[in-house]
């Protein structure tokens, strides 16, 4: 049919803070041309101040943020643009909100040993998320249910290995352009 656009893809790289979501999502974006967004940049100033102070967000803090992220993906879908989003998406209910955006959302859950993730968090600079909040994130983390489209990757792999594994399992080899062409 004339005027039909190729289908879009919407991928959320999820997991607790320090799992490597941003690094892997950027790698997927660079390899495929999918539009990248960092969910942390969508937080309100009040949310950032809370996290910077070491205070965990509650669901009331998260709902508007999650709706904004779903809207961002839906808007890109309407433009015919595929996306990759780095977002914690820790609970099923949070992922359900994200799925209210574009028609299909796929999840790449970066998971692994808490000790490894905590070590990474203590070594990074310039991030407002305190390592002390890792425990609260791990307590609320709900792993992907069998009916959720996604995969789990072990954070013990290098960033390049994680990106390569995600691309392979998502069926996204090569570079995907906005037209949907893969070369």
N, C-alpha and C positions, 0 to 999 in steps of 0.2 A: 504494500500500500504506500502511496506517495505521502510524504510528510511524517511517516512513523519514525520515532526516535528509537535508538537502541535502548535496551533496558539499562537502568542504573543499578549500581551496587552500593550498599551502605554497610560499612564494617565498623564495629566498635571494638577497639582493643581495650580490654577491661582487666581489672585486678586491683589489689591494694596499692597504696602509695609506695613507690620505690620498686615496683615490679618491673619497670621498664616500658610502661605503656607509651609514653611520648616517643621514646627512641624507636620502638618497633613500629608505631603508627607512622612516624615520619619516614622510616625506611620503606614501608609499604607504599606510602605516597610517592616517594622518589622513584621507586621501581615501576610504579603503575600509572602515575599521573592522576590518581584519585585526589580530590581536594581534601587537604588535611585541616583539622581543627583540634585545638587543645581545649578540653572541657573546662579546665581550671580558669581559662580566660573568660568564661561566661559567668563565673561566680560574682555575686554582688560584693561590694566593698565590705559590707557587714560580715558576710561569710568568710572572706579572706582574713579579716581582723580576728574573728573567732579562732580560725585554724592557726593563725600566726601566734595567738596567745595560748595554743595548746588545748583549746576547747573543741571537742568533737561536734560536728554538725548533727542536728536531729532531722527527722523526716520533714518537718515544717520548713526547715532551711533549704532542703533539697528539692522539694516539689517544683517550685518556680524555675529553678535552675534546670532541672530535667526537662520541663516543658519547653524551655528556651532551646535546649539542645535538639529535642525532637522537631521543633519548628525549623531550626536551622537545616536539619537533614531534609525535611519535607520541602523547604524552599529550594534547596539544591536539586532535589528530585524533580520538582516542577520545571527547573531550568534544564533538565537532562544531564545533570552533573553528578557523577559518582563521588562518594565521600569515604574518608576514613577518620574516625574520631577517637582520640585518647580520652577515656572516661572510666572512672572506677566502676560504675554500674554494679555495685556490690550485692544488691538484693534483686530477687525476681521482680518485685513490684517496680523497682527503678527501671529495669530492662523493659518491663511492660509499657512504661511511659515512653521510653525511647522508641519502642515499636509502634507507637501511635503516630509517629512522624511519617517516614516513607513506607511504602507497602511491605518491604522486606528489609530486615536488619540481621546481619550475621555477627556473631561475637567471637573474638579471639581472646580467651581467658589466659592471662599470664599468671601462673601459679607456681609456688615452690616453697622451699624451707623458710620459715619466718626468720631464722638466724641470718640467712643470706640476704634477705630483703632488708632487715634491720641494719646490717653492715653497710649495705649500699646507701641507705637513707642517711646514716651518720657521716658518710664521706661526701655526700653531694653538697654543693653550695648554691646559694641564691634561690632556694625553694622555701616557701612559707610553711609547708607541711612539716610539723615537728615529728621526729621519729617516735616520740611518746604516743602519738596517735595511731601507730601501727596496730597496737593491741585492740583498740576499739574497732578498727576496720576489720581485723581478722574475726572479731566476735560477731559482726553482723554479716560477714560474707556468706552468701548463699551460692553454691556452685551451680553451674548450668544444669537445668533439668533436661531429661532426654528429649522433650518436645521442643527445646530451644535450639535454633540453628546456630551451631558454633563448635568450637574445639577448645581443648586445653593444651597449652604448651608449657614446658618446664623452664622456669627462669634460670636454671643452671646452665642452659645453652647460652652461647654468645649472642649478642644482638644480631649479628649477620645470620647466624643459624636460625634464630627465631623468625627473622623476616623471611628467609628462604622457606622455612617450614610453613609459615602462614600462607605465603604465595602459592606453594604447591598444594596445600590442603584446600585453599579457596579457589584453586583453578585459575590463578592470575599470573601465568608466566609472561615475561616480557613487559613491554611498556604499553599501558592502555591509555589511549588518548580520549578527550571528551567525546569524540565521535563514536567511541566504543571500539575503534579499531585497535587490534593488538598486533604489535610487531616484535 
